[in-house]
Amino acid sequence: MSEYMKMVMVNPRKAKFRESVIDLHFYELMRLYSNALESASTVLFCAGFSFADEHIAKITLRAANANPTLTVIVFAYNAGAKTEIEANLYRCGNILNNNISILSPDAFWEAQDEDYKSKLGNTAPTGFDFATINKYIFNPIASLI
């Protein structure tokens, strides 16, 4: 067998479908995720994820610590969610490169100037769901491009 050929053996058991298809597929997705985070000047936007899945949190934190050009921006639904996300990440280790930012709606709104606030009708976001993130973050950026 050449060095480029690989053979996968699926043992006959009830769990063979899960082991051969689902687990391998999941492993492959996690490998692709990890490889993408290791690329230079990568930006990861996260919304709707608390980092409670330790295996994903560890991959993300390991990549952030190994790749100082990686930027991770996490949109927390509210201040309570921000606290939960911080706890979940710190449970996996320390952020060494200061390249993970967790943004709650109130902290985001406080950081804006009056001109920006007036463009959005002086209405602060109450929670970061996908529609709100698009309205307050991505649509204004897209209008500048």
N, C-alpha and C positions, 0 to 999 in steps of 0.2 A: 504494500500500500504506500503510495507516495506521501510525502510530508504535507501535501496540500489537501489530501482527502481525509475526512473525518467520518467516523461511523458512530451512530447513536444506537444503543441497544435498549429496547423497551422490554423489560421483564414482564411476563404474563401475570398480572395481579389486577385486582379491582381498581386500584389507584393509578393504573398505567396511563389512562387518558389524562388525568390531572398532572401527573409527573412529566409526561412527554409533551403535552401541548400547552396546557395552561401555565404550569410553573416555568417551563422554558421560555414561553412567550413573555411572561412577566419579567423574568431575568433579563431577556434581551432588551425589553423596554427600559429597565433600570440601567443597563449598560449604555444604551444610547443616550439616556438622560445624563448620566455621569460624564460621558465623553463630550457631550454638547457643552456642559458647564466648564469643562477644562479648556475650551477654545478661548483664544485671546479676545478680549474686548466684548465678551458676551453680556447681554442683559437679560435677566429673568424677571418677569412680572408674575406675581402670585396673587390670586384673589380666591376667596372661598376655601382656603386650605389653612388649617390650624397648625400644621407640622406635628400633629399628634401621632402620625405614622412614623415611628422612630427610624425605620430603615430609610425612608425618603428624607427625613430631617438630617440623618447622619451623612447621606450622600451629598446633600446640599451644603451642609456645614463643612464637610471635608473639602469639597470643591472650592468653596469660598475662602477657606484657609490656605489652600494650595495655589489658587489663582487670584492674585491681587488685582487683575484686570476685570474680573467678574463683578458685576453689579447685580445685586438681588434687591428688588423692591417688592415688599409684601404689603398688600392693602388689607388692613384689619377692618372688619365690619364696624367696630366701635372701640372705645377705650378698653373695655373689658376683654374683648377679643385680642387686642394688642398685648395685654398683660399675659394672656394665655399662650399666645404665639411665642413671646419672649421666653416664658418658662419652658415651653416645649423645646425650643432651640437650645437654651442654656443647659437643659438636661442632657444634651448630646455633646456638650463641650463649649469652649469659649470661641467667640468670633475674633480672630486674630487680625484681620486686615480692615476691619471697620467698613466692610463692603456689603453688609446686609442692613437695609433700612426697613423698619416696620412703621407704616404710616396709618394713623387713625384719622377719621374725618375731622375731629376737633383740632388735632395738632396741625393737620394740613391747612385748615381754614385760618388758624392763628398765624401761620407763616406767610400768608398772602398779603400783598399790598392792597390799598384801597381801590386802585384802578381795576385790578383783577376782580375784586369782590363786587364792584359796581357792574362790571360786564356780565356777571352772573346773577344780577338782581339782588345783591346783598343777602342772599339766602344760603346759609351754611348747610352743607350736607349733613344729614342725620345718621347715615350709615353708608358704608361702601359696598353696595351691590354692583353688579355689572353695569346697569344703566347709569348709576351715579358716577362710577369711575369713568365711564365714557364721557358723560356730561362735563365733569369737573376737571378731568385730567387729559384724556386722549383727544377729545374734540378740540379743545383750545390749542393743543400742540399741532394737530392736523391742520388747523386754520392758518398756522404760521408757515407751513411747508408750501 
